[in-house]
Amino acid sequence: MKTSIKTELAQHILDNINDGVLTNDNREDWHFHAFNEDYYLIGYYECSKWLKTHGIGEFEAVGICQQYEIDHFGESRIYENSEEVVNMLAYIYGEELIYSDDFKKVKHLKKAMKKLI
């Protein structure tokens, strides 16, 4: 994961903590609430711009998403637009950040994410 993406997603996690979305009571669902309950980014143009900003080619991004799905589900779907790709990348990389350690409390997750920014 590129440093710029790690920083951006760490900030997204912190925003969710500060907004009360991620709490000690919903620890098992942190990833769901932060990266799966709603789209991370909306709009084809905005998503294409996001990929360029982070220096990721569209084919590279699709490849990352498809490999993740093959590794976890044994098959992959066809990605039809940049919005699908970016939101799946945020899902994958968000999972990596949230489960990078066995955070027992939201304050531990918060401290780890602050170190990334």
N, C-alpha and C positions, 0 to 999 in steps of 0.2 A: 504494500500500500504506500502510495506516495505521501510524503510528509505533509503536503498542502491539504490532502484529503483527510489525513489523520487529524490535523489541527481543526479543520472545519467540522468534522463529525464529532470530535471531542467537545467543541463548542455547542453543537446541537444537543449532545447529551447533557451538558451543563445547563443549557436553557431549559430542558425538560425537567431537570432536578429543581432548578430555581422556580419553575412554574408549578411545582407540586405534582407533576405528572408521574415522575419516578419517585417512589417512596419505599420505605422499609416494608410496608405492608404488601406491596406488589412486586417484590424482588424477583420472583419467578417469571414475571412478565415484562421486565425492563426492556428487553430487545423488542418485543411486540409493540409496546407503547411508543418507543422512540423511532422505530423504523418500519413498522408493518401496519400500524393502525391507520395511517394516512400516507399519502405520497410524500416523499422527501422533497421533490421538486416537480413542478407542473409546467408543461408547455414544451413542445418540441424544440423551439428555438432556444429557450432558456437551458434546456438539457444539452443541446449541442454545444452551446456556449460554455457550459459547465465542464464538459469533457475537454474542450480546447484549453480552458483556463488551467486545468490540472494536467495538461499535456498527455492526454490519453486519446489515442485514435479510436474511432468507432469500432473497427474490426477487433482491435485489442480488447476493448471493453466487452464486446459480445463474446469473445473467446473466454474471458474471465468468468462471465456469467454462465456460459454453457459448461465450462469445466467444473464449476461449483455444483451445478445441477447433476452432472454425470457422476461426480464423486459422491454426492449425497442421495441421489434418487435413482441413479442408474440410467437416466435418460435426460434429454434437454429439449426445451421448446424452441421455437423460432422467434427471434426478437424482431419486431417489425418497425420499431422507431426508437429514437433516442430517449424518450421519456421512460419507456419500459427498461431500457438498459441502465440509465442513471439510477432509477429507483431500485433496481436489483443490485447494482453496485453498492448503493448506500446500505441496503439490507445486509449484504455480505460483509462489507467492511465494518458496519455497525456491530454485527455479531462478533466479529474479531475483537473489537474494542471492549465491548461489554463483558465478553467471556475470556478476556486476556488474563484474568485472575479470578479467583473465587471470592468476589466481593461479598461480604456478609451484610454490610450496611450501606446505605446510600452515601453516607459521609466518606466511606472508603472509595467508592466509585468516583465521587466528586473530587477527592484529593488526587486520584490517579489521572483524571481527565484534565485537571488544572495543570499538571506537570507537562501535558502534551501541548499546551497552548503557549 
